[in-house]
Amino acid sequence: MAEAAAAGPEETAAVAAAAEEERRPEEQGGDESDSGSSADGEDEEKENEAEIQRLEEQLSINAFDYNCHLDLIKLLRQEGELVKLRRARQKMSELFPLTEEIWLDWLKDEIRMASENTDREKVYELFERAVKDYICPEIWLEYAQYSIGGIGQEGGIEKVRSIFERALTAVGLHVTKGAAIWEAYREFENAILETVQPAAGSIPSPEQQQTLCAQLEKIHTLFRRQLGIPLLDMEVTYAEYEEWSEDPVLEVVIKNYKKALQQMEKCKPYEEALLVAETPKLAEYQAYIDFEMKAGDPARIQLIYERALAENCLVPDLWARYNQYLDRQLKVKELVLSAHDRAVRNCPWTVGLWNRYLLAMERHKVDHQIVSENFEKALNAGFIQATDYVEIWQAYLDYLRRRVDFTQDSSKELEELRSAFARAVEYLKQEVEERFSESGDPSCSIMQNWARIEARLCNNMQKARELWDNIMTKGNAKYANMWLEYYNLERAHGDTQHCRKALHRAVQCTSDYPEHVCEVLLTLERIEGTLEDWDAAVQKTENRLARVNEQRVKAAEKEAAFAKQEEEKAEQRKQARAEKKASKKAKKMKPGDKRKVEDDEEGDWGQEEEVQPNKRYKGDGDSALAEEEAEDMEVETGLFGRSTPVRPNASSKQKEKAAASRKEAPRVLHDSSKDNVTVFVSNLLYSMADPEVKLKELFESCGEVVEIRPIFSNRGTFRGYCYVEFMDEKSALQALGLDRRIVEGRPMFVSPCVDKNRNPDFKMFRYSTALEKHKLFISGLPFSCTKEELEEVCKAHGNVKDIRLVTNRAGKPKGLAYVEYENEAQASQAVLKMDGMTIKENIIKVAISNPPLRKLPDKPEAGRGLQSMVPRQMYGARGKGRTQLAMVPRALQRQSNLVTKTENGMVQNSPATSSESTEEPKKMSNADFARLLLEK
């Protein structure tokens, strides 16, 4: 690059002529194909022009579309539109810091076009802008080498040295790339040395000898400075110095070199970790930053932060930590303001970075006009939440308030503050509410602060009262805390009459905590009021509290009635299900058949008939039993028709034999000591044939499978879940990756094997339930929309990392999806573009992913009736099992479960009930049950 930069106009013309000569044979030899290729070229050129026009129109609508800027620059460079290309790059650099690749392409294009000294100065200016965006060794090296081309100008050598010194300050400590700057600097000084060397055989004059010694000392100094810094391949540099120097290396240089070598050994693990890590390397950089923070060298801390930001420029938290370090430790104005400016240009959607920038500008006494301009930029940055606009307005208003001298009755700063407060209120009402359907400031915190300033600092209670009246009309009059805020302000800066008036209105309007407001009113009258004031306050508070209590009683009765209505509906649904089951069983029985009474899964009784439990029907009994088993299976799995019974064929007979063998097989209890090498698999099809074989093929990819234990019902049918035991824990952890894998059309759930009786709070959810600003939640999707179709729509707005379509337990889509982008900027851009979009005639809704907190069931309070005091019967993790159902009719169960009240008011089961619950029920006929009921 230095040679190209140093080349004169004649050499440039010669290079261009040679390139032209190389092209001519190709052009002459390709005459026959030119006609076809020219047509294609014209079509492509027209398409590119249309695309350029489209991109320019899109940027006129949304100037913050980063990818659109990149595409436009790429097309313009391809088409050779140099004027438009320069303008496009200029616009993008005003909005965003440019990456190293974009800057290098821009610089090389400008260097090729530069011919005169005035053009060279423009390139210098461009380099100055480039080195401010990020600390990049490659750009600094390019800058230094380009400056060597102007060495023939006045002060050229000193300018080159100045740029090299600045490069060493910026990136000379870079462990892996800093050595390139040092070597280039030494090569330049060696070239200067060659020019001051005396001719062979001549005797140098004293002035020449002095110049020579000074130049040699410069090179010595560069070697010594470099050897005192921990850099890669330090040993090579030391060997080169020994070879170059005619004198032995000084002891102090050797000492500094060994110290730097030790420091390099400490840094080497962190550099190696960065070398092998995958992008974005945030954890590795954070570990490196922590290491340098402990060492405490500000220059090295700054450099490692800059290296991390060069690769993670869109991570707001990293910028925030870096800016905090600069604000609190270095406190150098140029460094601090430059870092804050780059932070908000990289992450303009992050309101916290703008707030810190405003504080930094105020801290370093930046001109008020510049602060105001940056605040206006913040308002146009495109925040993703309404509350962000409230926050930035608060920060700016705080800044304006600190500029006002309140000892003066009126000033320009005070008027500016008041106009800013008025504009903030209007802005939130108009701009923010129109975009987000909310102002972001429901409690009117900005107006509250305005009222406090008017009352306390401006002694203008009349204006403060007007503001509070406005606050109360915005739906805040029902909150006690709002009235008490106003009361405290009146108490401190107003008069008793307005305090009394405010509290009387508060008693009338407050609906959340009226007792508190009433108490404050009575306290005021007790201290300052007359007897008439006291009587009026007592009467008003008593009447108000009486009305409140009536409303609460009515609300409680309404709630109780609603709960009772819901219970009755639930009981009706339960009875309807029982009747439906009973009628269904009656339809399945043939005329004249006798069947034994069995308990179903919910413990409900079917039709009561007098049967002999141990007596089997003769004749076609085997087939009838087979039909009954098949129909029971239908109820559980839905494999057979609902209206007509299915006769067993050959395959069903095989299934019956397999089920019978499983039914007779001994039950194997799970060994909880092997939980760490076992996974629990659920949501499988009940109809899965040979689940052991099917699942073993699937899980053997994770490691050696010791055993697969499917769980079968009492009839020998598969219940849809099983335990998979591995040889080691690593395989079990790897098996968790198969969660949600589709098996025979259903998503298979794979979770750790945890006893929920011992760990009742254990929950396993793979996805975050917190706010994720880089992830979108999309609703209203058509059920037929595939992952590929959705990705095609989403990738137009940024790089999509992952897409998850939400399904139910059966694997059917629910019309919801989560889309993860690389960063917050792309996600916020996608929200603006995709919200309200139509996909397959469905209008979708798009928002930043922020799932609502899951509501926990309310704990029963003491004293809420007998039901809350009855001890809860404990069952297993999956509810009441078949073996826990008592063979007693409901009527008798209600009789036996009656509770009695002891002297101290506690409710307990009767002894008879507790003893009966532990004994095995006696088998009785329907006639026996009838006699028992008559006796009762």
N, C-alpha and C positions, 0 to 999 in steps of 0.2 A: 504494500500500500504506500509506503514511503517513497518507493521508486516511482510509482505511478503519479504520486502527488508532486514529486520533484521534476517530473518530465515537463519540458517546455512545449510551446505551441507547435514547433517544427516536428518534435517527436510524436506528438498527438496526431498531427496530420499524416505522418508517415504510417502510424499504426492504422489509422482509418483507411488510408489508401491500400495497405496490404490486405485489410479485411475485405475491401471492395474487390480487389483482384481475385481473392479466394471465392467470392460469390459469383463472379462472372462466368466461369466454366459451367457452374451448376445451372445458371440461368440460360446459357446458350444451349446446353444439352437437354434442357427440359422444356423446349418450346412446344412440343406436342402435347404435353400434359398441362401446360400453363392455362389453357382455356378452361379445362374442368376444375383445376384447383382454384383459379381466380374466382369462379362462380361460388365455390364453397366458401372461399375467403370472404367474399362480399356478404354472403348470408350470415356467416359467423360474426362479421363486423356489425351488421345490422342488429343481430341478437344482442351483442354486447352493448351497443348504444342504447337499446331499449332497456336492458337491465340496469345500465348506469343511470338512466333517467328515473327508473323505478326506485332505485336505492336513494337517489337524491331526494325524491318526493317523500320517501319514508323517513329520511333524516330530518326533513323540514317539519314533519309531524312530531317525531320523537328524537331529539338530538342525542339522547343518552343510550341509544341502541348500539352497544359496543360491536357486536358481530356485523352489523350493517356497515359500520365504518371500515372494518377490516375487508369486507367483500368489495366495497367501493374502491378502496386503495389498490386492492389486488387487480381489479379490472382496469382501472386507469393506468396502472403500470404496464399491464399487458398490452393495452392499446397505444401506449406511448404518448398519452395526453399529459405532457409535463406540467403545463400551467394548472390544469384542473387537479392533477395529482398533488402538486405542491399545496394548493388551496385545501384539498381534502385532508392532507396530513396536518396542516396548520389547525384546522377546525378540531380534529380529533385530539391533538396535543393540548388544546385549550381546555378540553373537558376531562381527558384522562391522561395519566402518566403512560408513556409508551414503553413497550417492552424492549429488551435489548435487540431483538431481531428487527423490529420495526425501525428503531433508531439507526441501526447499522445499514439497512437498506436505503433509508432516506439520506444518510450521510454519504454513502457511496454514489448515489445518483447526483447529489449536489456537487461532490468532488469532481465527477466526470464532466459536469457542465461548467465548472469554475475555470476561468481563463485569465482574468485580470486580477489585480490586487484588490479591487473593490469586491469582487466575487469571493476572494479568499477571506476577507473580513466577515462576509455573510456566513461563510462556512464556520468560521471561528465562533460566531454568535450561536449558530446551530449546535455546535459541540458544547457550548456553555449550557444550553438548555438541556441537552441530552444527559450530561453528567449530574444534573440536579434531580432527575426523575428517580433513578436508582443508582446505587454504587456498583458499577459493573467494570471489572478489570479490562474487559475487551474494548469497551468504549474509550476508557482512559488511554489504553495502549494505542488505539487508532488515532486519538487526539494528539498524543505526543508525536507519533510518527508523521502525521500530517503536518504538524508544526515545523518539522525538520525541513520540509520543502520550502519554507519561507526564511531559511537561515540567511539567505543573501540580502534580505531587507535590513534596514537600520534597526539595531537592537534585536536581531533575529536570534542570536545565540542565547541571550539572556531570556528571551521569551520562551525558547524551548526548555531551558533549565527551570524556569518558573512553572511551566506546565508539568514537567516531570516531578518537581517537588510537590506540587498539589496532588498529583497522582499517587505518590508515595504516602502522603498524609491520608488519602482516601482509602486506598486499597493495598498499600505496601505491607500491611499486617495479614493480608489474606493468606492463610496457610498453604493452600494448594495453587493459587494463581498469582500471588504477590511477587514471586520470584521473577516472572516474566517482565514486570515493570522495572525491577532492579537491573536485570540483565540488559534491557534496552537502554536504560540510562547509562550504564557503564560502556556499552558499545558506542553511544554517542560521544561520551567523554574520551574514549580511546581514539575515535575518529578525529576529534579536536587535537588530541595529543600528536597524531601523525602530522598535522599541519604545522605544529610548532617545533617539531624535531629539526635540528640543524642538518644541513646537507652532509653527506658522507665525506669525511676528511677535512671539514671546516671546523673552525674554532668558534663557538657561540660567544656572542657579546654578553656582558653582564645582564643586560635587559632580557635577552633571549634565554639566558640561563635561569633568570628569576621566573620568567613566564613558564618555562619548562618545569621547574620545581613546583610551581603553583598548580600546574595541571596534573602532575604526578600525585600531588597531595590530595587533589579532588578525587582521583580514582582510588587512592588508599582509603580515604574517608568513606566512599561508597561501599567498598568491601567491608570495612569495619562495622559500619552501620547495619549492613545486611546480615553479617554473621552474628549480630546481637539479637536477631529476631527469629523466633521459631518458624521456619519455613520448610516446605518439602524439599528433599535432596540437599540439605545443608552441607552434607559431607562433600558433595561435588564442588560446591562453591568454595569451601575451605581449601580443598586440594587445588583448585584453580588459583586461589589467592597465593598459596605457597609457591606455585609455579611462576606466577606473574611477578611477585615481589622479589627484588634483589636482596633485600634485607630479611632476616628471620622475623617471624610473626611475633608481635609484642605479647608479653605475658597477660596484660589486661585484656587484649583481644581474645586470647585463648580462654581466659576465664569467662568472659561474656559468651563466647561461643559454646562452651560446655554447659553453661547455665541455660542458654537458649535450647540446646540439644535436649536437656532434661525436660524443659517445658514442652518441647515437641513430642516427647514420648508420652507425656500426659494428655496431649491433645490428639494423639494418633488414634486412640479407640473411638473418639467422637467423629473424627474425619472418616474412619473406616465405616462406621455405622451409617454416615450420610452417603457414602459411596455405594453401599449395597441396598439401602432403603429405597422403597418405592415412593413416588410422589403421592402426597405433598410433604412427607418427611417431618410433619409437625412435632411428633413426639421426640424424634432425634434432635431436631433443632432446639426444642425446649430443654432437653437434657444438657445440650452444649451451652445454652444461655445460662442455665443454673450453675454450671461449672465455672464459666467466666465471671458470673456475679460473685461467686465465693472468692475468686482470685482478686477481683476489685479493680482491674485496669479499665478505666473508662473508654479508652480508644478501642480496646479489644471487645468490650461489651457492645459498643456502638456498631462495630463491624459485624459481629455475629448476628445482631438484630437485623442489620441491613441485608446480610446474606439470606436470612430466613424470609424476609419480606420480599426479596427479589423472586423467590419461588412460591410465596404464599401472599401475594399482594392483595388478595380479596378476602383475607381473614381479619375481620374487624377487631377481634380480641387481641391479636398479635400487635396490631397498630396501637391499640389502647395501652398495652403493657409497655411498648417502646416509648410512646409519648409520655407516659407517666414517669418512666425512668429519666427521660430528658428534662421534664418539668422539675423533678425533685432533686436530681443529682447534678447534671451538667449545667443547666440553666444558661446555656449560650443562646443568645437571641436568634442568630441566623440558623443554627441547627434546629432549635425548637420549632420555630415558625415554618421552616422548610418541611420538617417531618409531619407537622399537623396539616399543612397544605396538601402534601402527598397522600396523607391518610384519607382526607375527605374526597379527594379526586378519585382514589381507588374504590372507596366504599361510600359513595354519596348517600346511600339509603340508611346509613347508621347514624341516628340522631346523637348518640353519645359522643361520637367523634367530632361532630359540629359543635356541641356544647364545650368540649375541651378546647377546641380551636378558638372559640370566642373568648374563653378565659385566658388562654395563652396570649392572644393579641392584646387584651386589656392589661395583662401582667407586664408585658414588654412595651406598653404605651404606644401601640400602633395608632396611626392617625384614624380619627373617628370615621372619616369617609370610607376608608378601606374596611373597617369593621362592619359598617352598614352594608357595603357591597357584598361582603362574604355572607352576611345574614340573608340577603336577598337570594344569593345562590343556594343557601340551605333550603329556603322555601320552595325552590324549584327543583330540588334534588329527587323528589318522588318517594317520600317515606311510605312505608307499607301499613302504618297504623295511624289512626286519628290522634291517639295520645302522643305520638311523636311530634306532631305539630304543636300541641300544647306545651310540650317540654322545651322545644326550641324557642318558642315565644317567651316562655318564662325566663330562659337564660338571657335572651336579648333585653327584656324589660329590666332584669336585675342589673345588667350592664348600664342601661340608660339611667336607672335610679341612682347608681353610684356616681354618675357624672354631675348630678344636680347638687347645687349649694342651697340647702333649704333655709339658710339664714336670710336669704333674700326673698321678698314677697313674690317676685316674679322674675323669671329669667328665660332665656332662649332654651336652655336644657330642660327646664320644667315643662314648657309648652310642648317640646318634642316628646317628652315622656308621656304626657297626657294624650297627645295625638296617637302615639304608638299603642297605648292601652286601648283606645277607641278602635284603632285599626285591627288590633288583635281580636277583639270581641267580634267585630264584623267579619273578619277573615274566617274565624272558626264557624261562624253562623252560615256564611255563604259558601266559601270554597271547600272547607273540610266536610261540612255536613252534606253537601251535594255529592261529594265523592264517596264518603264512607257511610252515609245515612245516619251519622252521629257526629256531634261536635267534638267528642273526645274529652269534654270538660263538663260532665253533668253537674258537678257540685259548684261550678263557676269559680274555680280557684283563682283565675286571673282577675275577675271582677272583685273577688274578696281582697286580693292583694292591693288592687287599685283603691278600694274603699279604706283599707288600713293606712295607706300612704296619705290619702286626703285627710283622714282624721288625725293621725299622729304627727305627720311631718308638715302638712300644709294647714292644719287647724281649720279645715273646711268640712265640718260635720254635715252641713246641708248637702254637699255633693256625696258624702259617704252614705247618707240616708237614702238618697236617690238610687245609688248603686245597689244598696241592700234591698230596696223595694223591687228593683229589677230582678235581682237574684231570686227573691221569693216567688215572683210570678213565673219563674221557669220550672215549677214543679218541686221546689225545695221547701215549701211552707209546711209540709207534713212531717218534716224531720226535726226532732227536738234539738239535735246538735247544731243545726243551722241557726235556729232562734237563739240559742245560748251564745253562739259566736257573735251575733249581732248585739245581744244584750251586754256581753263583756266589753264590746267596743263602745257602746253607749255609756256603760258604767265608768269606763276609763276617760272618755273624752266628751261625753254628752252631759245630759242632766237627768234628774230623777223622773221627771214627767215623761220623757221619751222612753226611759227604762220601763216604767209602769205600763205605758201604752204597748210597748213591744211584748211584754210578758202576757198581758191580757189577750193580745192577738195570738200569741203562741199557745195559750191554754185552749183557745177556741179551735186552732187549726191542726195542732200536733196529733198524729195518729200512732206513732211508733212507741214513744215513751212519755205519755202525758203526765204520769205521776212525777217525773223529774222536773218538768216545767212548772207544775203546780207547787212543788216544794220550793223552787227558787222564788216564785212569786210571793209565797207566804213568808219566806225569809226576808225579802225586800220590805214587805209591809211591817214585819215585826221590828225591823231596825229603824225605818224612816217613815212609815205610814201613820196616819191618824186612825182613830177608832172607826170612822166611816170607811176609810180605805181598807182596813183589816176586815170589816164585815163584808164589804163587797168582794174582796179576794176570797174569803172563806166560802161565801155563797157561790161564787163563780166556779171555784175548784170542785166543790161538792157536787154541783149540778153536772159539771163536765165528767167527773169520775163516775158518777152514777150512770150517765149515758154510755160511757165507755164500757162499764161492767155489763150493762144490758146487751150491748153489741157483742161483747165477748161471749156471753152466755148463749145468745142466738147463734153465733158462729160455731160454738161447740156443739150445740144441739143439731145444727145443720150437718156438721161433720160426722156426728154420731149416727144421724139418720142415713147419711150417705154410706157410712161404713156398714151399717146394718143391711142396707139395700144391696150392697155388694156381696155381703155374706149370703143373703138369701138367693141372689143370682148364682153364686158359686154352688150353693146347696142344690139349686134346681138343675144346674148343669151336671152336677154329680149324680143326681137321681136319674136324669135323662140318659146319662151314659150307662148307668146300671140297668135301666129298663131296656136300652138298646142291646146290651150284651145278653140279657136274659132272653129277649125275643130272638136274638140271633142263634143262641144255643138251642132254643126250642125248635127253630126251623131246621137245624141240622139233625135233630133226633128223628128217627123213623117212628111211625105209629106203632105203639105196642112195645117200643124199646124201653128198657130199664137202664138207668145209668147211676153210677155212684156220684155223690155230691163231692165236688172238688172246690177247693178255695182258689180264686183267681189271684192275679198279682196285686190287686188293690184290696183284697180281703172282703169283697162284696159277695153276697149270696145270690145265687141264681134262683130258678124256680124250685120250690120245695115239693118234693115227691117222696112218697114212702118207697124206699128201695132197700134191698138187702145189700150192704156194702161188699160182702165177700162172694156174692153169687153172680156168676158171669152168664151172659145171654148165650144161649145155645144156637146152633145153626150156622149163621154167617158172622159169628162173633169176631173172628180174626180180622176179616176185612173191615168190619165196623170200627174196630179199635184202630186199624191202620188209617182209616179215613179221619177218625177223630184226631190222631196225631198230626196228620197232614194239615188239617184245618187249624189246629193250634199253631202250627208253624206259620201258616198264612197270616194269622193275626200278628205275629211278631215281625215277620220279614216282608210280607206283602208279595210273596212269590207266586201264590195261587189266586185264582179268581175268587171274588167276594160272594158271588151268588150261588154258584154250583160247586159241589164237592168234586175233587179230582181223584180219580181212581189211581192207585199206585201202579206204575209200570215197573219194568225191570230195573231201571236206574234208581227209581224211588225205593225199591226193595233193598238195593245195595246201600242207599243212604240210611234206610231204617236199620239195617244190620250195623252200619258204622255207628249210628246214633245209639243203638242198644249197647254196643261194646263200650262206647264212651260213658254211657250211663252207669254201666257196671264197674267201670274202672275206678280205682280208689282216688279220692281227692288228694292233690298234692298242695300243701300250704306253701305260700311264698316265704322264703328265708330272708328276713330283713337285713341280715348281716351281709348279703350280697347286693345291696341296693346300689353300691358304687359301680358295679360292673353290669347292671341291669337297666334296661329302658322299658318304659310302659308304652305300648302301642295300642291306639284306640281308633274309633270311627271307621272300622273296617266293615265290609258287607257281611251280613249274617249268613248269606248264601255262599260265602267263599268255600270252595272245595279244597280240602287238604291245606289248611292255613299254614301248617308247619313247613310244607314243601315250598309253598309260594313265598313265604316270608324269609325262609333260609336263603333262597336264591337272591333275595333283595339285600339282606343284611350281611351276607358274606363279603361284600365289597368293603365293609368297614373293618373287618377283622374276624378272627376265629370265633364262631358261634358255638357255645357250649350246649345250650338248650333253648328251645322255643316252647313255651307253655301256653297254648290257647285255652281260653276259659269257656266251658260249655255249661248249658243250663241243666236242670234236673232231667230234662227229656233227652239230653245228649246233643242238643243243637248248639251251634257256635254263637257266642254272645257278642262278637264284634270287637273283642279286645284280647290282648295276650301280653305275656312277659317274654323279653328276649334277653338271655344271659350270655355275656361275652367272656372270653378268657381274661381280658385285662381292662382296666379303666379307660385307657386311651381309645380303645375300640368303641366303648359305650359313648364316650364324648363325641366321637366321630359320627356315630349313628344318629345323634341329635340333628345332624345336618340333613337327614332325610325327612324331617318334619314337613308336612304339607305335600309330600310326594303323592301324585295321583296313582292310586292302585285300584284297578277295575272300576274306574269312573268316579272314585271318591277320594278326597284328600285324606291321606293317612296322617294321624297325629302321633308324633313321637316326643315323649317328655321324660325327664328324669324319674326314676323310681323313688318316690317319696311317700312315706306313710303320713297321710293327712290327719290321722288321729293324733299323731305326735307333733306334727307341724301344720296346724290348722290355717296358719297365715301364709302358707307357701303358695305362691302364684308364679306361673311361668308365662310371660308374654314377650314375644320376640321383638316387638316394635316399641319405639319410644312413645310415651303419652304426653310429652312436654311440647312446648312450642319449638318448631323446627323451621327456621326462616328459609332454608334452602329446599324445603319439601312442600309440594302442593297437595291439597285434598280436593278431589273432583267428584261431584255428585251429579246425578241425572243422566248418567251414561246409558245408552241402549244396551240391553242385555246381550245383544249379538256383537257388541264391540269387542274386538280382540286386542291383545297386548300389542301386537305389531301395528295395528291400525292407530291405536292411541299414541304409540311412540312416533309414528310418522307425523302426527299432528303436533306433538310436543317438541320434537327436536328442531323445529323451525325457530324456536325461541331460545335455544341454548343446548348445551351438551347434557343429555339425559343419562344419569348414572344407573337408575333403577326404576322400574314400574311394577306396582303390585295391584292387581285387580282383586277386590274383596269378594269372597264367596261365602256361601253358607256351609254347613257341615257336609252337605251332599255334593259340594263342589260347584253349585250353580251360582252364576254371577248375581250380585246385588245392585249393580249399576253404580258402584263406587270404586275409586282408585286413588292410590298415592303415587305421585311422580316426584322423584328425587333428582335435583339438578346439581351441578358442580358447586354453585355458590348462590348467595342470596340475591345477587344482582340479576342473574338469569331467572331465578324463581319469581322475583317481583315483576320482571318484564313479562313473564308468561302470564301472570295474574291479570295484568292490564290488557293483554292481547286476547286471552282465551275466555275470560269470564263473559258469559252470555253467548258463547259460540254455539252454533247448531251442528250436531253430529248425528247423521242419519235421522233427521227430523226431531231430534231431542235437543232441547236447550240445556246446556250444562252450566253448572255453577263451579267456579274455581276460587279457592282461597288458600292462604298460607296454612299449613298443617298446624292446628292447635286444638287437639281433642279436649272436650270438656272433662272435668274431673268426674270420676265414677262416684255416684251417690251411694253412701253406705247406709244400710238399714238402721233406722232409729232404735236405740236401746230402750226397752220398756222401762218406764219410770215406776218407782215404788208407789203403791197406793192406787194404782189404776185398775181396780176391780180384781176379782178372784183369779181371772185367767192368767194375769201376769205373775201371780204368786205360785201357781201350780208348778212343781218341779218338772223340767223338761226331760222326757224319756230319751235316752241316748241310743242311737242306732249307728250302724256302720257308715263308712264314707259314702256309700251309694244308697242310703235310705233304708227303709224297712224291708227286710228280706222275707222270702216265703216262710222260712222256718220260724219267724217271729210272729206270725199271724195266729191269733187265738181262734180256735174253732167254736166261737160263741156268737150268737146273733147280736145285732147292734142293740136291740132293746135291752138285752141282758148286760151288754158291755156298758151301756149308760148307767144302768142300775149299780153295777159293781164299781164304777169309777167316780161315784159321788164323793164329794169332799166334805170334810167336817171341820168345824172351826174350834180351835182350842181356846183356852182362857186368854192367852196372850195375843190372840188375833191371827196367828200364823195358820196357814192352810196345809193340811197333810192328807195323804191317802189313808184310808182306813186299813187296819191290819189285814182284814179279809182280802182286800184288793191286792195288797202286796204279796200275800201268800199265794193267792190264786194265779198271779201273773207268773210265778216261778214254777207252778205245777203244770204237768202236761195235761191238756184237756182230755176229758173222758169221751170216748166215742158214743154218740147217742143217735137214735133215729128221730125223725120228725115228730113222731108221737110223743117221745120223751120230752122234746122241747116244748110241745104244746102243753103237757102236764105242768112243766116248770112255769110257764107263763101264767097258767090258771092259778097256780099256788101263789104267785106274786100278787 
